[in-house]
Amino acid sequence: MRPAFFLPCLLILAAGPTRAANVEGWEPWLSGATALTDGGSESDWRVNLGVGVGAAPDFPGSDDYEVVPLPLVDVAYRDTYFLSTQRGLGVVLFRSDLFRAGPRLTYDRGREESENIVLRGLGDIEPSVEAGVFVEYYRRSWRFSGDLRQGLFDGHQGLIASGSIAVGGRFSDASNLVLGAEIHAADSDYMNAYFGVGQAGAGAGIRDVGAYLDFVYLVTPNVYVTLDTRVSILLGDAAASALTTEDLQYFLGTVVGYRF
């Protein structure tokens, strides 16, 4: 089955019935649900389905929070091709026992000015497909990852990069804990789209740094529950933007899932 066949499905899943204003979206919010990769299946296919709910700022820099749905559909074939509301649509082209890398498509859901009175008059940021590359390196209980994404077509049309370091392992026979730190940087096109106001543009630079904790409890080898918390602080022009009313941004969520 060719991975490109799934692109329309990815866009439908990513868009959902409503469009959340927070550009981070499901990728970080669902990280706990995809932290464990072995579901006990000997098939070429790996399927991870889940549903959850979280609380997050209604747009980056906001001090108003909203309830967000957390739908997870994560399908992988031979641990090479994947389609996911968390990881996007991609293929692992380079791999070793410790290393994975390849191209992928992700989906930025944009921002609607109706989300918050602070955004009124700025217009919507349209959704955008992003083309990029990812890399992951594993060393015992440590994981290092990074990616680079370029917005295409409508939307921000900017370039954003991220990097993270995390350590995880068993907390008990049924519990797993992951602790991590991350950083995001972006070019001026991206920063202006999300943090520029009128003539007051936002230049390229580090957007934020943050930390997260993912707790995963295995009810059975296939059924799990997660508790996910994140905190980040906006920096540079993102923090100085007239749109930013709170530098510190928080997230709390939970997912119930089944993998096979």
C-alpha positions as CSV (number, residue, x, y, z in Angstrom):
1,M,0.0,0.0,0.0
2,R,1.5,3.3,-1.0
3,P,1.9,6.0,1.7
4,A,0.6,8.7,-0.6
5,F,-2.8,7.0,-0.6
6,F,-3.3,8.1,3.0
7,L,-2.7,11.9,2.5
8,P,-6.4,12.8,2.2
9,C,-7.1,10.8,5.3
10,L,-4.4,12.6,7.2
11,L,-5.8,16.0,6.2
12,I,-9.3,15.0,7.3
13,L,-8.1,13.7,10.6
14,A,-5.9,16.7,11.2
15,A,-8.5,19.3,10.4
16,G,-11.2,17.6,12.5
17,P,-14.6,19.1,13.1
18,T,-13.1,22.3,14.5
19,R,-9.8,24.0,14.1
20,A,-7.9,24.7,17.3
21,A,-6.0,27.9,17.4
22,N,-2.9,26.5,19.1
23,V,-0.4,25.8,16.4
24,E,1.3,23.1,18.4
25,G,-1.7,20.9,18.0
26,W,-1.7,17.2,18.4
27,E,2.0,16.4,17.8
28,P,3.3,17.3,21.3
29,W,-0.1,16.7,23.0
30,L,-0.2,13.1,21.9
31,S,3.5,12.3,22.6
32,G,2.7,10.1,25.6
33,A,0.3,8.0,23.6
34,T,3.0,7.1,21.1
35,A,5.9,6.9,23.6
36,L,5.7,3.1,23.7
37,T,6.1,1.4,20.4
38,D,5.8,-2.4,21.2
39,G,2.1,-3.4,21.3
40,G,2.8,-7.1,21.3
41,S,1.8,-7.7,17.7
42,E,3.9,-9.8,15.3
43,S,2.2,-8.4,12.3
44,D,3.9,-6.0,9.8
45,W,1.2,-3.5,10.8
46,R,1.2,-1.5,14.1
47,V,-2.0,0.3,14.9
48,N,-2.5,2.6,17.9
49,L,-6.0,4.1,18.4
50,G,-7.0,6.5,21.2
51,V,-9.1,9.3,22.4
52,G,-8.5,11.9,25.1
53,V,-9.0,15.5,26.2
54,G,-6.8,18.3,27.3
55,A,-6.5,21.9,28.3
56,A,-4.3,24.4,26.4
57,P,-4.0,28.1,25.6
58,D,-6.5,29.1,22.8
59,F,-3.5,30.5,20.8
60,P,0.2,30.8,21.5
61,G,0.8,33.6,24.0
62,S,-2.7,33.6,25.3
63,D,-3.7,33.5,29.0
64,D,-7.1,32.0,28.1
65,Y,-7.4,28.2,28.1
66,E,-9.8,26.0,26.2
67,V,-10.7,22.3,26.2
68,V,-9.2,20.4,23.2
69,P,-10.0,17.0,21.9
70,L,-7.1,14.5,21.5
71,P,-7.9,11.9,18.8
72,L,-5.1,9.4,18.0
73,V,-4.9,7.4,14.9
74,D,-1.4,6.0,14.4
75,V,-0.7,3.3,11.8
76,A,2.7,2.0,10.8
77,Y,3.7,-0.6,8.2
78,R,6.9,-2.6,8.7
79,D,8.0,0.2,11.0
80,T,8.8,2.1,7.8
81,Y,5.7,3.9,6.5
82,F,3.5,5.8,9.0
83,L,0.3,7.8,9.0
84,S,-0.6,9.5,12.3
85,T,-2.5,12.4,13.8
86,Q,0.6,12.7,16.0
87,R,3.5,12.1,13.6
88,G,2.0,13.0,10.2
89,L,2.6,11.0,7.0
90,G,6.1,9.8,6.4
91,V,8.7,7.1,5.7
92,V,11.8,6.0,7.5
93,L,14.5,6.1,4.8
94,F,17.6,5.7,7.0
95,R,17.8,3.4,10.1
96,S,20.1,1.6,12.3
97,D,19.7,0.1,15.8
98,L,20.1,3.6,17.3
99,F,19.0,6.0,14.5
100,R,16.0,6.8,12.4
101,A,15.4,9.5,9.8
102,G,13.3,10.4,6.8
103,P,10.9,12.8,5.2
104,R,7.3,13.5,6.3
105,L,4.3,15.7,5.8
106,T,2.6,17.4,8.7
107,Y,-0.4,19.7,9.0
108,D,-0.5,23.1,10.6
109,R,-4.2,23.9,11.4
110,G,-3.7,27.6,11.4
111,R,-5.5,30.1,13.6
112,E,-8.9,31.6,13.6
113,E,-9.4,35.3,14.7
114,S,-12.7,34.3,16.3
115,E,-10.8,32.3,18.9
116,N,-10.0,35.3,21.0
117,I,-10.9,39.0,21.1
118,V,-7.2,39.8,21.0
119,L,-7.0,38.3,17.5
120,R,-10.0,40.3,16.1
121,G,-9.1,42.2,12.9
122,L,-5.9,40.1,12.2
123,G,-7.6,37.7,9.9
124,D,-7.4,33.9,9.9
125,I,-4.1,32.0,9.3
126,E,-5.2,29.3,6.9
127,P,-4.3,25.7,7.4
128,S,-1.1,24.5,5.7
129,V,0.6,21.3,4.7
130,E,4.2,21.3,5.9
131,A,7.0,19.3,4.2
132,G,10.0,18.4,6.3
133,V,12.5,15.9,7.6
134,F,12.9,14.2,11.0
135,V,15.7,12.5,12.8
136,E,15.7,10.4,16.0
137,Y,18.6,8.9,17.9
138,Y,18.3,6.5,20.8
139,R,20.9,5.7,23.4
140,R,19.8,3.4,26.2
141,S,17.0,5.2,28.0
142,W,17.8,8.5,26.2
143,R,16.2,9.8,23.0
144,F,17.3,12.8,20.9
145,S,15.1,14.1,18.2
146,G,14.7,17.0,15.8
147,D,12.8,18.1,12.7
148,L,12.6,20.8,10.1
149,R,9.3,21.8,8.5
150,Q,8.5,24.2,5.7
151,G,4.9,25.5,5.3
152,L,3.5,25.1,1.8
153,F,0.6,26.7,-0.1
154,D,-1.6,28.8,2.3
155,G,-1.0,29.4,6.0
156,H,2.3,30.6,7.6
157,Q,4.6,29.5,4.6
158,G,7.5,29.7,7.0
159,L,10.2,27.4,8.3
160,I,10.2,26.0,11.8
161,A,12.8,23.7,13.5
162,S,12.6,21.8,16.7
163,G,14.9,19.7,18.9
164,S,14.3,17.7,22.0
165,I,16.0,15.5,24.5
166,A,14.2,13.0,26.7
167,V,14.9,10.2,29.1
168,G,12.3,7.5,29.9
169,G,11.8,4.0,31.3
170,R,9.7,1.9,33.5
171,F,8.5,3.5,36.7
172,S,7.0,0.1,37.8
173,D,5.9,-3.1,36.1
174,A,2.9,-1.3,34.5
175,S,4.0,2.3,34.6
176,N,6.4,4.2,32.3
177,L,7.7,7.8,32.7
178,V,9.2,10.1,30.1
179,L,10.9,13.4,31.0
180,G,12.0,15.8,28.3
181,A,13.0,19.2,27.2
182,E,12.5,20.9,23.8
183,I,13.2,24.0,21.8
184,H,11.6,25.6,18.8
185,A,13.0,28.2,16.4
186,A,11.5,29.7,13.3
187,D,12.1,32.1,10.4
188,S,10.6,35.5,10.0
189,D,7.7,34.3,7.7
190,Y,6.5,32.0,10.4
191,M,7.1,34.4,13.3
192,N,5.3,37.3,11.4
193,A,2.3,35.0,10.7
194,Y,1.7,34.1,14.3
195,F,3.3,37.0,16.3
196,G,3.5,40.0,14.0
197,V,0.9,42.8,14.4
198,G,0.6,45.4,11.7
199,Q,3.9,47.2,11.1
200,A,5.4,45.5,14.2
201,G,6.9,42.5,12.6
202,A,8.5,39.5,14.3
203,G,12.0,38.4,13.3
204,A,13.5,35.0,13.0
205,G,14.8,33.4,16.2
206,I,14.0,31.0,19.1
207,R,10.3,30.9,19.7
208,D,10.2,29.0,22.9
209,V,11.8,26.4,25.2
210,G,10.0,24.0,27.4
211,A,9.8,20.8,29.4
212,Y,7.3,17.9,29.5
213,L,6.4,14.8,31.4
214,D,4.5,11.8,29.9
215,F,3.2,9.1,32.3
216,V,1.9,6.0,30.6
217,Y,0.1,3.3,32.6
218,L,-0.5,-0.1,31.0
219,V,-3.9,-1.5,32.0
220,T,-3.1,-4.5,29.8
221,P,-0.2,-5.1,27.3
222,N,-2.5,-3.4,24.7
223,V,-4.6,-0.9,26.7
224,Y,-3.0,2.2,28.2
225,V,-3.8,5.5,29.9
226,T,-1.6,8.6,29.7
227,L,-1.2,11.7,31.7
228,D,0.7,14.4,29.9
229,T,1.9,17.7,31.2
230,R,3.9,20.4,29.4
231,V,5.2,23.9,30.2
232,S,7.0,26.3,27.8
233,I,8.1,29.9,27.9
234,L,8.0,32.2,24.8
235,L,11.2,34.0,24.1
236,G,12.4,36.9,21.8
237,D,9.9,38.5,19.5
238,A,7.3,35.8,20.4
239,A,7.4,37.0,24.0
240,A,7.5,40.7,23.0
241,S,4.6,40.5,20.6
242,A,1.5,42.6,21.3
243,L,-0.5,39.4,21.0
244,T,1.3,37.8,23.9
245,T,-0.5,38.2,27.2
246,E,1.3,35.4,29.0
247,D,4.9,34.1,28.3
248,L,4.4,30.8,30.3
249,Q,2.2,28.3,28.4
250,Y,0.8,25.1,30.0
251,F,-0.8,21.9,28.8
252,L,-2.5,19.1,30.7
253,G,-4.1,16.1,29.0
254,T,-5.0,12.5,29.1
255,V,-5.5,9.8,26.5
256,V,-7.0,6.3,26.7
257,G,-5.8,4.0,23.9
258,Y,-5.5,0.6,22.4
259,R,-2.6,-0.7,20.4
260,F,-2.2,-3.9,18.4
